[in-house]
Amino acid sequence: MYFDTARIRSFVLIAVLGLLTAIDAIAIDMYLPAMPSIQMHFGTTAARVQASLTVFLIGLAVGQACVGPMADRYGRRWPLMLGMALFVAGTLLILVAPVIEVLLLGRLLQAFGAAAGLVVPRAIVADRYSSESAARTYTILMQIMSVAPIFAPLAGSALLAHWDWRSVFWALFGFGIVCLSCVFFFVPETLAPEGRSTAVLIKTIRDYWSLLRCRKYMSFTMASAFVTAGLFAYIGSAPFVFIESFQVSPAEFSWIFALNGLGMLLTGMVNIFLLRRYSAFPVLRRTLQVHFALTAVLLAICLISAKLLLIIVPLCGAIWSLGLVWGNVIALAMEHGQGRHGAASALFGVLQYAVGGLGGVLLGLLSSHEPWTMAMFLTVCAAAACLSVHGAHRMMQERSAGALQAD
């Protein structure tokens, strides 16, 4: 029997990159059910335990800013292996933590390691694939990542049903070892020595500044950041909106949450088929327009008659549409990253988490769990994403017009 070894290697590589991309989501979602147990074990406050999530998100943002230039200077493999080793070391520190402060330090190390799993896979895809192939590959990576919020909390709850909170981190330790082994055996070096940066700190800062001034790159990066802010707002407010405002049981809410995760997974599959016929940009542009329309309908329903069944349809539609956004917007941002794939991937991730986290904070400051506040925030974020992509569209039209005049 004939085997296409190149195709098999490519399939294995994409699967491993998807696993690495999901490490941050798994590290966040799996331990959420263990928070009350952690609080009781250390005899601390809920706020101190919740700080472990804040510390992790800060570590992800800072870590991505550091890993990007490292990946451009030293290649892709070694920063990725170092990141996975840091994740494993941070998890071990958590397992032996005598006080909550040591646990927080372990979470910070975990986040620095997980940051490599976000940055480097995007850079590897940009190294290996053309724009349209990259869009399909990024979509597959996001599909793998979107499975984590569905199953990770269930896995955490199952572990807690039989063992204490440390069982969750033993599982994360094992997952980190698997990721480290996969990088060692299956991830090749995709950045040739002649293509590596010899940048010092000042040059790295200049690279970031150059990317910040690149209008097309920033248009797609900020579109992703705004959509992420809306998604974070939904994740942060949905439990209160559904459980408190609509008196939905926690079990019923879990099904609604899982339904949206499954919807993004399915629309991601649809995106792969669409990219065989259309390029990434028109798919992204039309999808964001539909996303904005659905959030506007959701807001109107919330203001007129906030009934659960009426809200579910546009809300699910808006969240599901994001499966058609992620892969395309990442591919387009990386395409306009001026060849600095590591730095471009890092800045993309930093801005995504920074703006997304800021959106969650702003929504929290409203101190309102009414459906209309969630809908309003989703609509504003969707409008901002549409405007960002519209700006890129106008730049492309101006460039095309200029080329025609030159001819």
C-alpha positions as CSV (number, residue, x, y, z in Angstrom):
1,M,0.0,0.0,0.0
2,Y,1.3,3.5,-0.9
3,F,1.5,6.1,1.8
4,D,2.0,9.8,1.1
5,T,4.6,10.4,3.8
6,A,4.7,14.2,3.2
7,R,0.9,14.4,3.6
8,I,1.0,12.3,6.8
9,R,3.8,14.5,8.2
10,S,1.8,17.6,7.4
11,F,-1.3,16.1,9.1
12,V,0.6,15.2,12.2
13,L,2.2,18.7,12.4
14,I,-1.2,20.4,12.1
15,A,-2.6,18.1,14.9
16,V,0.4,18.9,17.2
17,L,0.1,22.7,16.5
18,G,-3.6,22.5,17.3
19,L,-2.8,20.7,20.6
20,L,-0.2,23.5,21.4
21,T,-2.7,26.2,20.5
22,A,-5.3,24.8,22.9
23,I,-2.9,24.6,25.9
24,D,-4.0,28.0,27.3
25,A,-7.7,27.3,27.0
26,I,-7.2,23.9,28.7
27,A,-5.1,25.4,31.5
28,I,-7.9,28.0,32.1
29,D,-11.0,26.0,31.7
30,M,-10.0,22.7,33.3
31,Y,-9.2,24.2,36.7
32,L,-12.3,26.5,37.0
33,P,-14.4,23.9,38.8
34,A,-11.5,23.4,41.3
35,M,-11.5,27.1,42.5
36,P,-13.7,26.5,45.6
37,S,-11.5,23.5,46.6
38,I,-8.4,25.6,46.2
39,Q,-9.8,28.3,48.3
40,M,-10.7,25.9,51.1
41,H,-7.3,24.2,51.0
42,F,-5.3,27.4,51.4
43,G,-7.8,29.0,53.7
44,T,-7.8,32.2,51.5
45,T,-10.4,34.4,49.9
46,A,-12.2,33.8,46.7
47,A,-10.5,37.0,45.3
48,R,-7.0,35.5,45.9
49,V,-8.0,32.4,44.0
50,Q,-9.6,34.3,41.2
51,A,-6.3,36.3,41.0
52,S,-4.8,33.1,39.6
53,L,-6.8,33.6,36.4
54,T,-5.8,37.3,36.2
55,V,-2.1,36.4,36.7
56,F,-2.4,33.7,34.0
57,L,-3.9,36.2,31.4
58,I,-1.2,38.8,32.3
59,G,1.4,36.1,31.8
60,L,0.0,35.2,28.4
61,A,0.1,38.8,27.2
62,V,3.7,39.5,28.5
63,G,4.9,36.0,27.4
64,Q,3.7,36.5,23.8
65,A,5.5,39.8,23.6
66,C,8.7,38.0,24.6
67,V,8.3,34.8,22.6
68,G,7.7,36.5,19.3
69,P,11.2,38.1,18.9
70,M,12.8,34.9,20.3
71,A,11.1,32.8,17.6
72,D,12.4,35.2,14.9
73,R,15.9,35.2,16.3
74,Y,16.5,31.6,17.4
75,G,14.0,29.7,15.2
76,R,10.7,28.0,16.0
77,R,11.7,24.8,17.8
78,W,13.7,25.9,20.8
79,P,11.4,28.7,22.0
80,L,8.5,26.2,21.7
81,M,10.4,23.6,23.7
82,L,11.4,26.1,26.3
83,G,7.8,27.2,26.6
84,M,6.5,23.7,27.1
85,A,9.3,23.1,29.7
86,L,8.2,26.2,31.5
87,F,4.6,25.1,31.5
88,V,5.6,21.7,33.0
89,A,7.8,23.5,35.6
90,G,5.0,25.9,36.6
91,T,2.6,23.0,37.0
92,L,5.0,21.2,39.3
93,L,5.4,24.3,41.4
94,I,1.6,24.5,41.8
95,L,1.5,20.8,42.8
96,V,4.0,21.4,45.7
97,A,2.7,24.9,46.6
98,P,2.5,25.4,50.4
99,V,0.8,28.8,50.1
100,I,-1.5,30.6,47.6
101,E,1.4,32.9,46.6
102,V,3.5,30.0,45.3
103,L,0.5,28.8,43.4
104,L,0.1,32.2,41.8
105,L,3.8,32.1,40.8
106,G,3.3,28.7,39.3
107,R,0.4,30.0,37.2
108,L,2.6,32.8,36.0
109,L,5.2,30.3,34.8
110,Q,2.5,28.2,33.2
111,A,1.3,31.3,31.3
112,F,4.7,32.2,30.0
113,G,5.0,28.6,28.7
114,A,1.6,28.6,27.2
115,A,2.3,31.8,25.4
116,A,4.8,29.9,23.2
117,G,2.0,27.6,22.3
118,L,0.0,30.5,21.0
119,V,2.7,32.5,19.2
120,V,5.0,29.9,17.6
121,P,2.3,27.7,15.8
122,R,1.0,30.8,14.1
123,A,4.5,31.6,12.9
124,I,5.1,28.1,11.7
125,V,1.9,28.1,9.6
126,A,3.0,31.5,8.1
127,D,6.4,30.0,7.3
128,R,5.0,26.9,5.6
129,Y,1.8,27.9,3.8
130,S,0.5,30.5,1.3
131,S,-2.2,32.9,2.4
132,E,-5.3,30.8,1.4
133,S,-3.7,27.5,2.7
134,A,-2.8,29.3,5.9
135,A,-6.4,30.5,6.4
136,R,-7.6,26.9,6.1
137,T,-4.9,25.7,8.5
138,Y,-5.5,28.5,11.1
139,T,-9.2,27.5,10.9
140,I,-8.3,23.9,11.8
141,L,-6.2,25.1,14.7
142,M,-9.0,27.2,16.0
143,Q,-11.4,24.3,15.7
144,I,-9.1,22.2,17.8
145,M,-8.8,25.1,20.3
146,S,-12.6,25.5,20.4
147,V,-13.1,22.0,21.6
148,A,-11.3,22.8,24.9
149,P,-14.0,25.1,26.4
150,I,-16.5,22.3,25.8
151,F,-14.6,19.4,27.4
152,A,-12.0,20.9,29.7
153,P,-14.5,21.9,32.5
154,L,-16.2,18.5,32.2
155,A,-12.8,16.8,32.6
156,G,-12.0,19.0,35.6
157,S,-15.3,18.2,37.3
158,A,-14.8,14.4,36.6
159,L,-11.4,14.5,38.3
160,L,-12.7,16.4,41.3
161,A,-15.5,13.8,41.7
162,H,-12.8,11.2,42.6
163,W,-9.7,13.2,43.8
164,D,-8.8,16.6,45.2
165,W,-7.9,19.8,43.3
166,R,-4.3,18.7,42.7
167,S,-5.6,16.0,40.3
168,V,-6.5,18.7,37.8
169,F,-2.9,20.0,37.8
170,W,-1.5,16.4,37.6
171,A,-3.6,16.1,34.4
172,L,-2.2,19.4,33.2
173,F,1.3,18.2,34.1
174,G,0.8,15.1,32.0
175,F,-0.6,17.2,29.1
176,G,2.4,19.4,29.3
177,I,4.7,16.4,29.0
178,V,2.8,15.2,26.0
179,C,3.1,18.6,24.3
180,L,6.8,18.8,25.1
181,S,7.3,15.3,23.6
182,C,5.3,16.1,20.5
183,V,7.4,19.2,19.9
184,F,10.6,17.3,20.2
185,F,9.6,14.5,17.9
186,F,7.2,16.0,15.4
187,V,7.7,19.8,15.0
188,P,10.5,20.6,12.5
189,E,12.4,23.8,12.3
190,T,10.6,26.0,9.7
191,L,12.8,29.1,9.9
192,A,16.1,28.8,8.0
193,P,19.2,30.3,9.6
194,E,19.5,32.9,6.9
195,G,16.0,34.1,7.6
196,R,16.5,34.7,11.3
197,S,16.7,38.1,12.8
198,T,19.8,39.3,14.5
199,A,17.9,42.0,16.3
200,V,18.9,43.4,19.7
201,L,16.3,44.9,22.0
202,I,16.2,48.3,20.1
203,K,15.6,46.5,16.8
204,T,12.9,44.4,18.4
205,I,11.1,47.5,19.6
206,R,11.4,49.0,16.1
207,D,9.9,45.9,14.6
208,Y,6.9,46.2,16.9
209,W,6.6,49.9,16.1
210,S,6.8,49.2,12.4
211,L,4.0,46.6,12.8
212,L,1.9,49.1,14.8
213,R,2.2,51.6,11.9
214,C,1.3,49.0,9.3
215,R,-2.3,49.9,8.6
216,K,-3.4,46.6,7.0
217,Y,-1.8,44.5,9.7
218,M,-3.4,46.6,12.4
219,S,-6.8,46.6,10.7
220,F,-7.0,42.8,10.8
221,T,-5.3,42.5,14.2
222,M,-7.7,45.0,15.8
223,A,-10.7,43.4,14.1
224,S,-9.7,40.2,15.9
225,A,-9.2,42.1,19.1
226,F,-12.6,43.7,19.0
227,V,-14.3,40.4,18.2
228,T,-12.4,38.8,21.1
229,A,-13.5,41.5,23.5
230,G,-17.1,40.8,22.5
231,L,-16.5,37.0,23.1
232,F,-14.9,37.7,26.5
233,A,-17.8,39.9,27.5
234,Y,-20.2,37.1,26.5
235,I,-18.2,34.5,28.5
236,G,-18.0,36.8,31.6
237,S,-21.6,37.9,31.6
238,A,-23.5,34.9,30.2
239,P,-23.6,33.0,33.5
240,F,-25.2,35.9,35.3
241,V,-27.6,36.8,32.5
242,F,-28.9,33.3,32.0
243,I,-28.8,32.0,35.6
244,E,-29.9,35.2,37.4
245,S,-32.0,37.1,34.9
246,F,-33.7,34.1,33.2
247,Q,-33.6,31.7,36.1
248,V,-31.9,29.0,34.0
249,S,-30.3,26.2,36.0
250,P,-26.5,25.7,35.9
251,A,-26.9,22.5,34.0
252,E,-29.1,24.1,31.3
253,F,-26.7,27.0,31.0
254,S,-23.8,24.4,30.5
255,W,-25.8,23.0,27.5
256,I,-26.3,26.5,26.1
257,F,-22.6,27.3,26.5
258,A,-21.6,23.9,24.9
259,L,-24.1,24.5,22.1
260,N,-22.2,27.7,21.2
261,G,-18.9,26.0,21.4
262,L,-20.2,23.2,19.1
263,G,-21.6,25.9,16.7
264,M,-18.2,27.6,16.3
265,L,-16.7,24.2,15.6
266,L,-19.2,23.5,12.8
267,T,-18.9,26.9,11.2
268,G,-15.1,26.5,11.3
269,M,-15.6,23.3,9.2
270,V,-17.8,25.3,6.8
271,N,-15.0,27.9,6.5
272,I,-12.6,25.3,5.3
273,F,-15.0,24.4,2.4
274,L,-15.7,28.1,1.6
275,L,-11.9,28.8,1.3
276,R,-11.8,26.3,-1.6
277,R,-13.9,28.6,-3.6
278,Y,-13.4,32.1,-2.1
279,S,-10.4,34.0,-0.7
280,A,-10.1,34.7,3.0
281,F,-10.9,38.4,2.8
282,P,-14.4,38.4,1.3
283,V,-15.4,35.5,3.6
284,L,-14.2,37.5,6.6
285,R,-15.8,40.8,5.5
286,R,-19.2,39.2,4.8
287,T,-19.1,37.2,8.0
288,L,-18.4,40.3,10.1
289,Q,-21.3,42.1,8.5
290,V,-23.6,39.1,9.4
291,H,-22.1,39.0,12.9
292,F,-22.9,42.7,13.4
293,A,-26.5,42.3,12.0
294,L,-27.1,39.4,14.4
295,T,-25.8,41.4,17.4
296,A,-27.9,44.4,16.4
297,V,-31.0,42.1,16.3
298,L,-30.1,40.7,19.7
299,L,-29.8,44.2,21.2
300,A,-33.2,45.2,19.7
301,I,-34.9,42.1,21.1
302,C,-33.3,42.7,24.6
303,L,-34.6,46.4,24.6
304,I,-38.1,45.5,23.4
305,S,-38.9,42.2,24.9
306,A,-36.2,40.2,26.7
307,K,-37.6,36.7,26.4
308,L,-35.2,33.8,26.6
309,L,-36.3,31.9,23.4
310,L,-36.2,35.1,21.3
311,I,-32.7,35.9,22.6
312,I,-31.2,32.5,22.1
313,V,-31.5,32.5,18.3
314,P,-29.5,35.7,17.4
315,L,-27.1,35.1,20.3
316,C,-26.2,31.6,19.0
317,G,-26.0,32.9,15.5
318,A,-23.6,35.7,16.4
319,I,-21.4,33.4,18.4
320,W,-21.5,30.6,15.8
321,S,-20.4,33.1,13.1
322,L,-17.1,33.5,14.8
323,G,-16.0,30.1,13.5
324,L,-15.8,31.9,10.1
325,V,-13.8,34.7,11.5
326,W,-10.8,33.4,13.4
327,G,-8.9,31.5,10.8
328,N,-9.3,34.1,8.1
329,V,-8.5,37.1,10.3
330,I,-5.3,35.4,11.6
331,A,-4.2,34.5,8.1
332,L,-4.7,38.1,6.8
333,A,-3.0,39.7,9.7
334,M,0.0,37.4,9.3
335,E,0.1,38.0,5.6
336,H,0.6,41.7,6.2
337,G,3.1,41.2,9.0
338,Q,6.0,42.4,6.8
339,G,7.8,39.0,7.0
340,R,8.3,39.2,10.8
341,H,6.1,36.2,11.5
342,G,7.3,35.8,15.1
343,A,6.8,39.4,16.0
344,A,3.6,39.7,14.1
345,S,2.1,36.6,15.8
346,A,3.2,37.9,19.2
347,L,1.8,41.4,18.7
348,F,-1.5,39.9,17.4
349,G,-1.8,37.8,20.5
350,V,-0.9,40.6,22.9
351,L,-3.4,43.0,21.4
352,Q,-6.1,40.3,21.3
353,Y,-5.7,39.5,25.0
354,A,-5.2,43.2,26.0
355,V,-8.3,44.5,24.2
356,G,-10.3,41.4,25.1
357,G,-9.4,41.7,28.7
358,L,-10.1,45.4,28.8
359,G,-13.5,44.7,27.3
360,G,-14.3,42.3,30.1
361,V,-13.1,44.9,32.7
362,L,-15.3,47.6,31.2
363,L,-18.3,45.4,31.2
364,G,-17.6,44.5,34.8
365,L,-17.5,48.2,35.7
366,L,-21.1,48.5,34.5
367,S,-22.1,46.2,37.4
368,S,-25.2,45.2,35.5
369,H,-26.2,41.7,34.5
370,E,-29.2,42.7,32.4
371,P,-29.3,41.0,28.9
372,W,-29.2,44.4,27.1
373,T,-25.8,45.3,28.5
374,M,-24.3,42.1,27.2
375,A,-26.1,42.6,23.8
376,M,-24.9,46.3,23.7
377,F,-21.3,45.3,24.3
378,L,-21.4,42.6,21.6
379,T,-22.9,45.0,19.1
380,V,-20.3,47.8,19.8
381,C,-17.5,45.3,19.5
382,A,-19.0,43.8,16.2
383,A,-19.3,47.3,14.8
384,A,-15.7,48.2,15.7
385,A,-14.5,44.9,14.0
386,C,-16.5,45.8,10.8
387,L,-15.0,49.3,10.7
388,S,-11.5,47.9,11.0
389,V,-12.0,45.5,8.1
390,H,-13.8,48.2,6.1
391,G,-10.6,50.3,6.5
392,A,-8.5,47.5,5.1
393,H,-11.0,47.1,2.2
394,R,-10.7,50.8,1.3
395,M,-6.9,50.6,1.4
396,M,-7.0,47.6,-1.0
397,Q,-9.4,49.5,-3.3
398,E,-7.1,52.6,-3.3
399,R,-4.1,50.4,-4.1
400,S,-6.0,48.7,-7.0
401,A,-7.0,52.0,-8.4
402,G,-3.5,53.3,-8.2
403,A,-2.2,50.3,-10.0
404,L,-4.7,50.7,-12.8
405,Q,-3.7,54.4,-13.2
406,A,0.0,53.4,-13.3
407,D,-0.8,51.0,-16.2
